[in-house]
Amino acid sequence: MFRELRFYDHYTSEMTSPWGLFLALGLNFILLGLLIILFPELLAWLAGGFLFLNGVLLLGVAWKYRRFKQRHRRWRDEWWLP
């Protein structure tokens, strides 16, 4: 089973699937830093919006990893445990 390339392709695609969410988080950090530099009087509003948006994005990452864990558990039960 582990000698088949299909297993590793599937595993790699599952582990790298939330890359877009991490990209959005990184761009959000950069944007917030620039906005705070340009508009320091709006710091509270920017920080609040930043925290809300990043919370939503991190919930997306957590959901994606939870699905991966469930798939792994199902795969393990089917293939490894009698």
N, C-alpha and C positions, 0 to 999 in steps of 0.2 A: 504494500500500500504506500509506504513512504518513498518508495523508489519511483513512483509515478509522478510525472511532472504536474499532472492535473491537481494533485493535492496542494502542492506549493503555490501554484498559480491562484487557486481559490483562497488560500490562507493570506497571500500577499494582497490580493484585491480587497479582502475584508478588512485587513489592518490599515490600509491606506485610503479607505473610502471616505473618512471624514476630513480629508485634506482641505476641502473648500470651507468648512467651518473654521478651521484653524487659520486659514488665509483671511477670512472675514474678521476674525478676532485681531489678527496682527494689523490689518489695515485700519481697524477701528481704533487701536492704540495710537497709531501714527496720526490719524485724523484728529483725535481728541487732543493730542499734544500740540498740534498746529493751531487748533481753534483756541486753546487756552492761551497760547502765546499771542495770538491776534486779538482776542476778546477776553481779557482777564476779568472784566466786570460781569461776565456771564458764567463764571466758574461753577456756581451752584447748579445752574440749569444744565450746563454741559456735563458735569459730573453725574447728575441724576440720569440724564439720557444715556450716557455711556454705561452706567451700571445696569440700567434696564436692558439695553440692547445686548450687552455681554452676558447677562443672565439668561436671556432667551437663547443666545448662541450656545452657551455652555449646556443648557438643557438639551439642545439638539445633539451635541457631542455625547452627553451621557446616555441619551436614548439610543444612539447608534451603537455605543459600546455595550449597552444592555442587550440589544438584539444579537450582537456578536457573541456575547456570553451564552445566551440561550441556544443559539445555533451550535456552539461548541459543545455544550452539555448534551444536546440531542445527538450530535455526531458521536460523542464519546460513548453514550449509552448504546447506540446502534452498532458501533464497530469494535468497542473494547470490552464492554462488560457483557458476559453471557446472559 
